[in-house]
Amino acid sequence: ECLKKSSTLQELNISENEITNNGLMKIGEGLQINTSLQTLDVSRNRISDDGVVVFSEYLRNNSTLRKLSLSWNSVYHLEVDVTNQSLNMRNKQFGDIYHNAINTIP
């Protein structure tokens, strides 16, 4: 709810908060309306592949988020093509996915 109302928040670090896919989806809902957040750190939570894929759909409607950190979560089989299409739109940086057990499929 806070993200929907804020017009000044530019950076949000909510790492290490036991956030699950449902929590990430709520953040995504807020980001559909938010016009100020540029950096989001959701590292060291309990987010999985499914949450990231759904979250990326929310980001299609956000033009301000530029950097997203998803390191140290439970991302194993990230659908790179689908997610990168959303997250890399408008110069977004989807580079911080370190310390996940992602399998790359050629």
C-alpha positions, 0 to 999 in steps of 0.5 A: 500500500505504501508503494502505491501512495509514495511519490518520493521513495527512490530506494527500498531495501527489504532484504532478510525479511522472510518475504515469500512469492505472495509478498513479492506479488504485493510489492509488484502491485504497488509498483504498477502505480508507483512512479518514484522507486528506482532501486529494490533489494529483495535479497535473502528472502524466500522468493522462488522462480514462480514469484519472479516470473509473476513479478516480472509481469507487474514490472511491464507497467513500471517505468521507474524501477531501474535496479532489482536485487534478487540474490540469496533467494530460492531461484532455481529454474528462472525462465530467463527469456520471459523474465528478461523481456520484462525486467530489461525493458526501459534499461532495467538492470536484472543483474543481481541474482547471485547465490541462487541455484539457477540452472542454465539450459542451452 
